[in-house]
Amino acid sequence: MRILINPTKVFGYRVGPWTLRPRGTILTPRQWRILQLRSTGLTQSQVAKRLGTSRENISIIEHRAHANVRAAKATLAAMEQLSESKELIIPSGTSIFEAVSMILLRADILRIKLRISADSVLAAIRSKCKGRIRGHHITAVVKVRISEDGAVTVK
C-alpha cells in the first residue's frame, strides 16, 4: 500500500522555501512566515488573506512571536550581566534553597571556588536575612557578592 503525501502541506499549513527559518530560533515556522510577510510592509489583513486565515489569528500569532523575541532578548541581557558581574541579585519570592543553588551556579560560571560549603551559604543567608525570610522564601531582594578568593558576602 502506498501513501501519498502532499509535499506542499504539513499539518494543514502550506510549506515551501519561505517557511525556512534559521536553525535554533524560538519562533515557529508560522510565526517566522508572518513576521517575514509583515516586514515587507503587508498589513495583517493582507497577510491573513495570503495565508488563508483571519486577521485576528494573524494578530495573535504576531503578538506571540514578538513576546518570544522579547523573552529571548531579556534572556540574552541576563546572561551578559551574569558573565560580567560578581554580584548576584536574588529576587524576592525566591526559595532560600534555590538562592543557594543560584550562588553556587554563579560561582561556577565565574570559575571561582567558594571557600564555604553549600550548607554554610545557606546559614549565611539565614543569618544575614533574618527579617527578610518567611518560611523558606526570601521576602525582599538580596544582594550577594562573590569575591575572587571565594568569599561570599550576603547584603
Order of alpha helices (4+ residues) and beta strands (2+ residues): beta-beta-alpha-alpha-alpha-beta-alpha-alpha-beta-beta-beta-beta
